[in-house]
Each structure stands twice: as C-alpha cells, then as structure tokens.
Amino acid sequence: MVKVGVVVASDSRSLGGGKEDGCIPALRGFLEKNGYTMVHAVIVPDEIGLLQTEIMRMVNSGAVDVVLTSGGTGVSRRDVTPEATKPLIERELPGIPEAMRSASLKISVNAVVSRGLAGMIGTVLVINLPGAPKAAVENLEAVHLAIPHIVKKAKGDTTECAQP
C-alpha cells in the first residue's frame, strides 16, 4: 500500500478563522477509494521556507512514499510552491505535470496556468497539485495509476517494466 503525505499551501486556510480546507478531505477520499493511505496532512502559509520544511519533514520521516502538495501553483505573487519544491527535487519527472495539465486542459482552459512540478527526493515522489479541491483530484486522477510503479522502482525494484 502506498503511503501519502499532503502539504496544503494556503495563507487563508493556515490561519484557521473560518476558511475551511477542502483539499485534504477531497484528496483523502480519492486516495482511499483508490487503495492509497493518507498518513499525514498539514496546512501551511504560502512561504517557501515553511513549504520546504514540511515537505522535507515528510520525506525524512520514512512514513511516506509520496508527498502531494496542493495550492500555490498559479501565478499570483504568493503562489510559490514550485519555487519551494524545485530546489529539493533530485530527479525531475516532467511527464507527470505534462499529463496532469493535458488532462486538465480538457476540463478548463485555466490548466495552462498551472506551474506544478513533480520529481523524486530520494525514494519519495513529490507532486505539486492545484489548490482547488476538484482540480487537485482531477490532476491526481490523471496520473495516480503510475504512482505504485514509480514507488516500487524508486525503492529498488529491478523487474522489467510491464504495461499496467
């Protein structure tokens, strides 16, 4: 079973005070329905240092195979998730965000605005998702079938790759 941690980047949701986060429950529902386990979730402000700290805390914990970030992938001045993620990534996986944007573009022209990245930090897969719950799930849906394969290979599986 693939274990997932979620980091939500949101100034307003990190403060509490009324604006509820919909991404964590939406992602938890999708993950559980598809055989994944969400083991940890946190909401932090849109700050590069805080995002990096939480991503690395999850990576270094040994408790997760995948870290999903949600939010901060657009073009507003506070959207800094790709900038927080990029220096941490050891090996980029450009096919993941390409596939997500392609699938999302069939739903909304705004998919062209997404700047999300994906890649490996050690053996942990990190994927930046949009901040809207519906868009986060739609983007994850576009690539989730590849995640178990990526996790197995990252952990040293040497069997030949077969079509799912």
Backbone as JSON Lines, residues from 0, in Angstrom:
{"i":0,"aa":"M","n":[0.84,-1.18,0.0],"ca":[0.0,0.0,0.0],"c":[0.88,1.25,0.0]}
{"i":1,"aa":"V","n":[0.59,2.18,-0.88],"ca":[1.35,3.43,-0.99],"c":[0.86,4.4,0.08]}
{"i":2,"aa":"K","n":[1.83,4.94,0.84],"ca":[1.52,5.89,1.91],"c":[1.8,7.31,1.42]}
{"i":3,"aa":"V","n":[0.85,8.2,1.67],"ca":[0.87,9.55,1.13],"c":[0.8,10.59,2.24]}
{"i":4,"aa":"G","n":[1.61,11.63,2.1],"ca":[1.51,12.82,2.94],"c":[1.05,13.99,2.07]}
{"i":5,"aa":"V","n":[0.3,14.9,2.67],"ca":[-0.23,16.04,1.92],"c":[0.18,17.34,2.62]}
{"i":6,"aa":"V","n":[0.7,18.28,1.82],"ca":[1.02,19.62,2.3],"c":[0.17,20.6,1.52]}
{"i":7,"aa":"V","n":[-0.75,21.27,2.19],"ca":[-1.59,22.29,1.55],"c":[-0.95,23.65,1.78]}
{"i":8,"aa":"A","n":[-0.73,24.37,0.69],"ca":[-0.18,25.72,0.76],"c":[-1.32,26.72,0.64]}
{"i":9,"aa":"S","n":[-1.6,27.41,1.74],"ca":[-2.7,28.37,1.73],"c":[-2.56,29.34,2.89]}
{"i":10,"aa":"D","n":[-2.37,30.6,2.56],"ca":[-2.32,31.63,3.6],"c":[-3.6,31.65,4.41]}
{"i":11,"aa":"S","n":[-4.75,31.71,3.72],"ca":[-6.03,31.87,4.42],"c":[-6.41,30.63,5.22]}
{"i":12,"aa":"R","n":[-6.18,29.46,4.68],"ca":[-6.58,28.24,5.4],"c":[-5.64,27.92,6.55]}
{"i":13,"aa":"S","n":[-4.4,28.35,6.46],"ca":[-3.44,28.06,7.54],"c":[-3.75,28.87,8.8]}
{"i":14,"aa":"L","n":[-4.47,29.97,8.63],"ca":[-4.79,30.83,9.76],"c":[-5.99,30.34,10.55]}
{"i":15,"aa":"G","n":[-6.71,29.38,10.01],"ca":[-7.96,28.97,10.65],"c":[-8.99,30.06,10.44]}
{"i":16,"aa":"G","n":[-9.74,30.38,11.42],"ca":[-10.63,31.54,11.38],"c":[-11.69,31.52,10.31]}
{"i":17,"aa":"G","n":[-12.17,30.37,9.9],"ca":[-13.33,30.38,9.04],"c":[-13.17,29.71,7.7]}
{"i":18,"aa":"K","n":[-12.09,29.97,6.97],"ca":[-11.97,29.37,5.65],"c":[-11.48,27.94,5.79]}
{"i":19,"aa":"E","n":[-12.37,27.0,5.55],"ca":[-12.04,25.59,5.69],"c":[-11.31,25.09,4.48]}
{"i":20,"aa":"D","n":[-10.43,24.12,4.71],"ca":[-9.72,23.48,3.61],"c":[-10.56,22.34,3.07]}
{"i":21,"aa":"G","n":[-10.73,22.31,1.76],"ca":[-11.46,21.23,1.12],"c":[-10.54,20.22,0.45]}
{"i":22,"aa":"C","n":[-9.27,20.59,0.29],"ca":[-8.34,19.7,-0.42],"c":[-8.02,18.43,0.36]}
{"i":23,"aa":"I","n":[-7.78,18.55,1.64],"ca":[-7.41,17.37,2.42],"c":[-8.53,16.32,2.38]}
{"i":24,"aa":"P","n":[-9.79,16.7,2.68],"ca":[-10.83,15.68,2.59],"c":[-11.04,15.14,1.17]}
{"i":25,"aa":"A","n":[-10.94,16.01,0.17],"ca":[-11.13,15.55,-1.22],"c":[-10.03,14.58,-1.62]}
{"i":26,"aa":"L","n":[-8.79,14.91,-1.29],"ca":[-7.68,14.02,-1.62],"c":[-7.75,12.73,-0.82]}
{"i":27,"aa":"R","n":[-8.1,12.83,0.47],"ca":[-8.22,11.62,1.3],"c":[-9.26,10.67,0.69]}
{"i":28,"aa":"G","n":[-10.4,11.22,0.29],"ca":[-11.45,10.39,-0.31],"c":[-10.97,9.7,-1.57]}
{"i":29,"aa":"F","n":[-10.31,10.46,-2.45],"ca":[-9.81,9.88,-3.69],"c":[-8.76,8.81,-3.41]}
{"i":30,"aa":"L","n":[-7.82,9.13,-2.52],"ca":[-6.74,8.19,-2.22],"c":[-7.28,6.9,-1.63]}
{"i":31,"aa":"E","n":[-8.15,7.01,-0.65],"ca":[-8.7,5.8,-0.01],"c":[-9.5,4.96,-1.0]}
{"i":32,"aa":"K","n":[-10.26,5.62,-1.85],"ca":[-11.06,4.92,-2.85],"c":[-10.18,4.15,-3.82]}
{"i":33,"aa":"N","n":[-8.93,4.61,-4.01],"ca":[-8.04,4.0,-4.99],"c":[-6.89,3.21,-4.36]}
{"i":34,"aa":"G","n":[-7.02,2.86,-3.09],"ca":[-6.06,1.96,-2.47],"c":[-4.82,2.58,-1.87]}
{"i":35,"aa":"Y","n":[-4.8,3.89,-1.71],"ca":[-3.69,4.58,-1.07],"c":[-4.08,4.9,0.38]}
{"i":36,"aa":"T","n":[-3.09,5.24,1.19],"ca":[-3.35,5.64,2.56],"c":[-2.74,7.01,2.81]}
{"i":37,"aa":"M","n":[-3.56,7.97,3.25],"ca":[-3.04,9.27,3.65],"c":[-2.61,9.16,5.11]}
{"i":38,"aa":"V","n":[-1.32,9.29,5.36],"ca":[-0.81,9.11,6.71],"c":[-0.59,10.43,7.45]}
{"i":39,"aa":"H","n":[-0.5,11.53,6.71],"ca":[-0.28,12.82,7.36],"c":[-0.72,13.93,6.42]}
{"i":40,"aa":"A","n":[-1.27,15.0,6.98],"ca":[-1.66,16.18,6.21],"c":[-1.44,17.41,7.06]}
{"i":41,"aa":"V","n":[-0.99,18.47,6.42],"ca":[-0.71,19.71,7.13],"c":[-1.04,20.89,6.21]}
{"i":42,"aa":"I","n":[-1.43,22.0,6.81],"ca":[-1.7,23.23,6.06],"c":[-0.69,24.27,6.52]}
{"i":43,"aa":"V","n":[-0.01,24.89,5.56],"ca":[0.98,25.92,5.88],"c":[0.75,27.15,5.01]}
{"i":44,"aa":"P","n":[1.21,28.31,5.46],"ca":[1.11,29.51,4.62],"c":[1.96,29.36,3.36]}
{"i":45,"aa":"D","n":[1.66,30.18,2.39],"ca":[2.42,30.2,1.13],"c":[3.78,30.86,1.36]}
{"i":46,"aa":"E","n":[4.67,30.13,1.98],"ca":[6.03,30.61,2.27],"c":[7.0,29.52,1.85]}
{"i":47,"aa":"I","n":[7.99,29.87,1.05],"ca":[8.94,28.89,0.54],"c":[9.56,28.08,1.67]}
{"i":48,"aa":"G","n":[10.09,28.73,2.68],"ca":[10.77,28.03,3.77],"c":[9.86,27.07,4.51]}
{"i":49,"aa":"L","n":[8.63,27.49,4.79],"ca":[7.68,26.62,5.5],"c":[7.28,25.42,4.64]}
{"i":50,"aa":"L","n":[7.06,25.66,3.37],"ca":[6.73,24.56,2.46],"c":[7.88,23.55,2.4]}
{"i":51,"aa":"Q","n":[9.09,24.06,2.25],"ca":[10.25,23.17,2.18],"c":[10.41,22.37,3.47]}
{"i":52,"aa":"T","n":[10.21,23.03,4.6],"ca":[10.34,22.34,5.89],"c":[9.35,21.19,5.99]}
{"i":53,"aa":"E","n":[8.09,21.43,5.62],"ca":[7.07,20.38,5.73],"c":[7.29,19.26,4.72]}
{"i":54,"aa":"I","n":[7.68,19.61,3.5],"ca":[7.96,18.58,2.51],"c":[9.1,17.69,3.01]}
{"i":55,"aa":"M","n":[10.18,18.3,3.47],"ca":[11.34,17.53,3.92],"c":[11.04,16.77,5.22]}
{"i":56,"aa":"R","n":[10.19,17.31,6.07],"ca":[9.81,16.6,7.29],"c":[9.12,15.28,6.91]}
{"i":57,"aa":"M","n":[8.24,15.35,5.92],"ca":[7.56,14.13,5.48],"c":[8.53,13.18,4.79]}
{"i":58,"aa":"V","n":[9.37,13.71,3.91],"ca":[10.35,12.87,3.2],"c":[11.25,12.16,4.21]}
{"i":59,"aa":"N","n":[11.78,12.91,5.15],"ca":[12.74,12.35,6.11],"c":[12.11,11.47,7.18]}
{"i":60,"aa":"S","n":[10.8,11.53,7.32],"ca":[10.12,10.74,8.35],"c":[10.18,9.25,8.06]}
{"i":61,"aa":"G","n":[10.31,8.89,6.79],"ca":[10.26,7.48,6.41],"c":[8.84,6.93,6.42]}
{"i":62,"aa":"A","n":[7.86,7.76,6.71],"ca":[6.47,7.31,6.84],"c":[5.69,7.4,5.54]}
{"i":63,"aa":"V","n":[6.25,8.09,4.53],"ca":[5.5,8.29,3.29],"c":[6.32,7.86,2.07]}
{"i":64,"aa":"D","n":[5.59,7.43,1.05],"ca":[6.19,7.11,-0.24],"c":[6.0,8.27,-1.21]}
{"i":65,"aa":"V","n":[4.97,9.08,-0.95],"ca":[4.59,10.17,-1.85],"c":[4.23,11.39,-0.99]}
{"i":66,"aa":"V","n":[4.67,12.57,-1.44],"ca":[4.21,13.82,-0.85],"c":[3.46,14.57,-1.95]}
{"i":67,"aa":"L","n":[2.2,14.86,-1.68],"ca":[1.4,15.69,-2.58],"c":[1.32,17.08,-1.97]}
{"i":68,"aa":"T","n":[1.6,18.09,-2.77],"ca":[1.32,19.44,-2.33],"c":[0.08,19.9,-3.06]}
{"i":69,"aa":"S","n":[-0.67,20.77,-2.44],"ca":[-1.87,21.32,-3.06],"c":[-1.88,22.82,-2.84]}
{"i":70,"aa":"G","n":[-1.97,23.55,-3.94],"ca":[-2.0,25.01,-3.86],"c":[-0.67,25.63,-4.21]}
{"i":71,"aa":"G","n":[-0.74,26.9,-4.53],"ca":[0.47,27.67,-4.79],"c":[1.12,27.42,-6.13]}
{"i":72,"aa":"T","n":[0.35,26.88,-7.1],"ca":[0.94,26.57,-8.41],"c":[0.53,27.55,-9.5]}
{"i":73,"aa":"G","n":[-0.22,28.58,-9.12],"ca":[-0.69,29.56,-10.1],"c":[0.3,30.7,-10.28]}
{"i":74,"aa":"V","n":[-0.23,31.87,-10.62],"ca":[0.63,32.99,-10.96],"c":[0.5,34.19,-10.02]}
{"i":75,"aa":"S","n":[-0.25,34.03,-8.94],"ca":[-0.32,35.16,-8.02],"c":[1.04,35.31,-7.32]}
{"i":76,"aa":"R","n":[1.28,36.46,-6.74],"ca":[2.58,36.72,-6.1],"c":[2.87,35.75,-4.96]}
{"i":77,"aa":"R","n":[1.84,35.22,-4.32],"ca":[2.03,34.31,-3.18],"c":[2.09,32.84,-3.61]}
{"i":78,"aa":"D","n":[1.92,32.54,-4.88],"ca":[1.99,31.16,-5.38],"c":[3.46,30.77,-5.56]}
{"i":79,"aa":"V","n":[4.0,30.08,-4.56],"ca":[5.44,29.79,-4.55],"c":[5.76,28.29,-4.39]}
{"i":80,"aa":"T","n":[4.77,27.44,-4.51],"ca":[5.03,26.02,-4.3],"c":[6.06,25.44,-5.27]}
{"i":81,"aa":"P","n":[6.01,25.75,-6.57],"ca":[7.06,25.22,-7.45],"c":[8.46,25.74,-7.07]}
{"i":82,"aa":"E","n":[8.52,27.0,-6.64],"ca":[9.82,27.55,-6.22],"c":[10.33,26.87,-4.95]}
{"i":83,"aa":"A","n":[9.4,26.46,-4.08],"ca":[9.8,25.73,-2.87],"c":[10.22,24.3,-3.21]}
{"i":84,"aa":"T","n":[9.56,23.7,-4.16],"ca":[9.8,22.3,-4.49],"c":[11.03,22.08,-5.35]}
{"i":85,"aa":"K","n":[11.23,22.93,-6.33],"ca":[12.29,22.7,-7.33],"c":[13.67,22.47,-6.73]}
{"i":86,"aa":"P","n":[14.14,23.28,-5.78],"ca":[15.49,23.02,-5.26],"c":[15.61,21.73,-4.44]}
{"i":87,"aa":"L","n":[14.49,21.18,-4.01],"ca":[14.52,19.95,-3.23],"c":[14.59,18.71,-4.11]}
{"i":88,"aa":"I","n":[14.04,18.81,-5.31],"ca":[13.93,17.66,-6.21],"c":[15.31,17.26,-6.73]}
{"i":89,"aa":"E","n":[15.59,15.97,-6.6],"ca":[16.86,15.43,-7.09],"c":[16.74,14.97,-8.54]}
{"i":90,"aa":"R","n":[15.57,14.43,-8.9],"ca":[15.32,13.97,-10.26],"c":[13.92,14.38,-10.65]}
{"i":91,"aa":"E","n":[13.82,15.26,-11.65],"ca":[12.51,15.73,-12.08],"c":[11.81,14.67,-12.92]}
{"i":92,"aa":"L","n":[10.49,14.62,-12.82],"ca":[9.66,13.74,-13.62],"c":[8.67,14.6,-14.41]}
{"i":93,"aa":"P","n":[9.12,15.19,-15.52],"ca":[8.28,16.15,-16.24],"c":[7.02,15.55,-16.84]}
{"i":94,"aa":"G","n":[7.01,14.24,-17.06],"ca":[5.82,13.61,-17.65],"c":[4.6,13.72,-16.75]}
{"i":95,"aa":"I","n":[4.8,13.77,-15.44],"ca":[3.66,13.84,-14.53],"c":[2.92,15.16,-14.67]}
{"i":96,"aa":"P","n":[3.58,16.31,-14.53],"ca":[2.82,17.56,-14.71],"c":[2.34,17.76,-16.15]}
{"i":97,"aa":"E","n":[3.08,17.22,-17.12],"ca":[2.6,17.31,-18.51],"c":[1.28,16.57,-18.65]}
{"i":98,"aa":"A","n":[1.2,15.36,-18.09],"ca":[-0.03,14.57,-18.18],"c":[-1.17,15.24,-17.42]}
{"i":99,"aa":"M","n":[-0.85,15.8,-16.26],"ca":[-1.9,16.46,-15.47],"c":[-2.44,17.67,-16.22]}
{"i":100,"aa":"R","n":[-1.55,18.49,-16.77],"ca":[-2.02,19.68,-17.49],"c":[-2.82,19.29,-18.73]}
{"i":101,"aa":"S","n":[-2.37,18.24,-19.43],"ca":[-3.08,17.79,-20.62],"c":[-4.49,17.33,-20.27]}
{"i":102,"aa":"A","n":[-4.62,16.53,-19.22],"ca":[-5.94,16.06,-18.81],"c":[-6.8,17.21,-18.31]}
{"i":103,"aa":"S","n":[-6.19,18.11,-17.56],"ca":[-6.92,19.24,-17.0],"c":[-7.38,20.22,-18.08]}
{"i":104,"aa":"L","n":[-6.59,20.34,-19.12],"ca":[-6.94,21.25,-20.21],"c":[-8.23,20.84,-20.9]}
{"i":105,"aa":"K","n":[-8.57,19.57,-20.84],"ca":[-9.83,19.1,-21.42],"c":[-11.03,19.56,-20.59]}
{"i":106,"aa":"I","n":[-10.75,20.0,-19.36],"ca":[-11.8,20.44,-18.45],"c":[-11.85,21.96,-18.34]}
{"i":107,"aa":"S","n":[-10.67,22.59,-18.32],"ca":[-10.61,24.04,-18.14],"c":[-9.39,24.63,-18.86]}
{"i":108,"aa":"V","n":[-9.61,25.73,-19.54],"ca":[-8.52,26.42,-20.2],"c":[-7.5,26.94,-19.18]}
{"i":109,"aa":"N","n":[-7.94,27.1,-17.93],"ca":[-7.04,27.6,-16.88],"c":[-5.92,26.62,-16.54]}
{"i":110,"aa":"A","n":[-5.98,25.41,-17.06],"ca":[-4.91,24.43,-16.84],"c":[-3.56,24.95,-17.34]}
{"i":111,"aa":"V","n":[-3.59,25.83,-18.32],"ca":[-2.33,26.35,-18.86],"c":[-1.59,27.21,-17.85]}
{"i":112,"aa":"V","n":[-2.27,27.63,-16.79],"ca":[-1.66,28.49,-15.78],"c":[-0.88,27.67,-14.75]}
{"i":113,"aa":"S","n":[-1.18,26.39,-14.61],"ca":[-0.55,25.57,-13.59],"c":[0.95,25.43,-13.83]}
{"i":114,"aa":"R","n":[1.71,25.69,-12.78],"ca":[3.18,25.6,-12.86],"c":[3.72,24.44,-12.04]}
{"i":115,"aa":"G","n":[2.85,23.5,-11.68],"ca":[3.24,22.39,-10.82],"c":[4.38,21.57,-11.38]}
{"i":116,"aa":"L","n":[5.16,21.0,-10.46],"ca":[6.3,20.15,-10.79],"c":[6.1,18.78,-10.16]}
{"i":117,"aa":"A","n":[6.94,17.83,-10.56],"ca":[6.98,16.52,-9.92],"c":[8.39,15.98,-10.02]}
{"i":118,"aa":"G","n":[8.77,15.2,-9.03],"ca":[10.09,14.61,-9.06],"c":[10.36,13.8,-7.81]}
{"i":119,"aa":"M","n":[11.57,13.31,-7.73],"ca":[11.98,12.44,-6.64],"c":[12.91,13.18,-5.68]}
{"i":120,"aa":"I","n":[12.66,12.97,-4.39],"ca":[13.61,13.36,-3.35],"c":[13.98,12.04,-2.69]}
{"i":121,"aa":"G","n":[15.15,11.55,-3.0],"ca":[15.5,10.2,-2.57],"c":[14.54,9.22,-3.2]}
{"i":122,"aa":"T","n":[13.87,8.42,-2.38],"ca":[12.91,7.45,-2.9],"c":[11.47,7.93,-2.79]}
{"i":123,"aa":"V","n":[11.27,9.19,-2.43],"ca":[9.93,9.75,-2.24],"c":[9.53,10.59,-3.45]}
{"i":124,"aa":"L","n":[8.37,10.28,-3.99],"ca":[7.79,11.04,-5.1],"c":[7.08,12.27,-4.56]}
{"i":125,"aa":"V","n":[7.35,13.42,-5.17],"ca":[6.68,14.67,-4.8],"c":[5.95,15.19,-6.03]}
{"i":126,"aa":"I","n":[4.67,15.53,-5.84],"ca":[3.84,16.05,-6.93],"c":[3.13,17.3,-6.45]}
{"i":127,"aa":"N","n":[3.25,18.39,-7.22],"ca":[2.51,19.62,-6.94],"c":[1.16,19.54,-7.65]}
{"i":128,"aa":"L","n":[0.09,19.71,-6.87],"ca":[-1.28,19.73,-7.39],"c":[-1.86,21.13,-7.24]}
{"i":129,"aa":"P","n":[-2.89,21.46,-8.03],"ca":[-3.57,22.74,-7.85],"c":[-4.23,22.82,-6.47]}
{"i":130,"aa":"G","n":[-4.65,24.02,-6.09],"ca":[-5.23,24.24,-4.77],"c":[-6.72,24.03,-4.67]}
{"i":131,"aa":"A","n":[-7.44,24.07,-5.77],"ca":[-8.89,23.83,-5.72],"c":[-9.12,22.33,-5.54]}
{"i":132,"aa":"P","n":[-9.96,21.93,-4.59],"ca":[-10.16,20.5,-4.35],"c":[-10.51,19.71,-5.6]}
{"i":133,"aa":"K","n":[-11.44,20.21,-6.4],"ca":[-11.85,19.49,-7.62],"c":[-10.67,19.35,-8.57]}
{"i":134,"aa":"A","n":[-9.92,20.41,-8.77],"ca":[-8.77,20.38,-9.68],"c":[-7.66,19.48,-9.14]}
{"i":135,"aa":"A","n":[-7.44,19.5,-7.83],"ca":[-6.41,18.64,-7.23],"c":[-6.73,17.17,-7.5]}
{"i":136,"aa":"V","n":[-7.98,16.79,-7.28],"ca":[-8.39,15.4,-7.51],"c":[-8.32,15.05,-8.99]}
{"i":137,"aa":"E","n":[-8.79,15.93,-9.86],"ca":[-8.74,15.67,-11.3],"c":[-7.31,15.47,-11.78]}
{"i":138,"aa":"N","n":[-6.4,16.29,-11.28],"ca":[-5.0,16.17,-11.68],"c":[-4.39,14.87,-11.16]}
{"i":139,"aa":"L","n":[-4.68,14.53,-9.92],"ca":[-4.17,13.29,-9.36],"c":[-4.75,12.08,-10.1]}
{"i":140,"aa":"E","n":[-6.01,12.18,-10.45],"ca":[-6.66,11.09,-11.18],"c":[-5.95,10.81,-12.5]}
{"i":141,"aa":"A","n":[-5.41,11.85,-13.13],"ca":[-4.73,11.69,-14.42],"c":[-3.45,10.88,-14.32]}
{"i":142,"aa":"V","n":[-2.83,10.82,-13.14],"ca":[-1.52,10.17,-13.03],"c":[-1.42,9.09,-11.97]}
{"i":143,"aa":"H","n":[-2.44,8.9,-11.17],"ca":[-2.3,8.04,-9.99],"c":[-1.98,6.59,-10.33]}
{"i":144,"aa":"L","n":[-2.38,6.1,-11.49],"ca":[-2.08,4.71,-11.82],"c":[-0.59,4.45,-11.99]}
{"i":145,"aa":"A","n":[0.18,5.48,-12.28],"ca":[1.63,5.32,-12.42],"c":[2.35,5.37,-11.07]}
{"i":146,"aa":"I","n":[1.71,5.86,-10.05],"ca":[2.38,6.07,-8.76],"c":[2.91,4.78,-8.14]}
{"i":147,"aa":"P","n":[2.15,3.69,-8.06],"ca":[2.72,2.48,-7.46],"c":[3.98,2.0,-8.19]}
{"i":148,"aa":"H","n":[3.97,2.1,-9.51],"ca":[5.15,1.72,-10.3],"c":[6.35,2.6,-9.95]}
{"i":149,"aa":"I","n":[6.13,3.89,-9.88],"ca":[7.21,4.82,-9.55],"c":[7.77,4.5,-8.17]}
{"i":150,"aa":"V","n":[6.89,4.28,-7.21],"ca":[7.32,3.98,-5.85],"c":[8.13,2.69,-5.8]}
{"i":151,"aa":"K","n":[7.66,1.64,-6.47],"ca":[8.39,0.37,-6.49],"c":[9.78,0.55,-7.1]}
{"i":152,"aa":"K","n":[9.86,1.22,-8.22],"ca":[11.15,1.42,-8.9],"c":[12.09,2.27,-8.05]}
{"i":153,"aa":"A","n":[11.55,3.3,-7.42],"ca":[12.38,4.17,-6.59],"c":[12.97,3.42,-5.4]}
{"i":154,"aa":"K","n":[12.24,2.41,-4.94],"ca":[12.7,1.62,-3.79],"c":[13.59,0.45,-4.2]}
{"i":155,"aa":"G","n":[13.92,0.36,-5.49],"ca":[14.9,-0.62,-5.92],"c":[14.37,-1.82,-6.67]}
{"i":156,"aa":"D","n":[13.1,-1.86,-7.01],"ca":[12.56,-2.98,-7.79],"c":[13.29,-3.06,-9.13]}
{"i":157,"aa":"T","n":[13.79,-4.23,-9.48],"ca":[14.55,-4.39,-10.72],"c":[13.83,-5.22,-11.77]}
{"i":158,"aa":"T","n":[12.58,-5.6,-11.5],"ca":[11.85,-6.37,-12.5],"c":[11.59,-5.5,-13.71]}
{"i":159,"aa":"E","n":[11.42,-6.17,-14.86],"ca":[11.16,-5.43,-16.09],"c":[9.84,-4.67,-15.99]}
{"i":160,"aa":"C","n":[9.81,-3.52,-16.61],"ca":[8.59,-2.7,-16.62],"c":[7.59,-3.33,-17.59]}
{"i":161,"aa":"A","n":[6.39,-3.49,-17.11],"ca":[5.31,-4.02,-17.95],"c":[4.19,-2.99,-18.0]}
{"i":162,"aa":"Q","n":[3.39,-3.09,-19.02],"ca":[2.24,-2.21,-19.12],"c":[1.25,-2.56,-18.01]}
{"i":163,"aa":"P","n":[0.64,-1.54,-17.37],"ca":[-0.32,-1.82,-16.3],"c":[-1.56,-2.55,-16.81]}
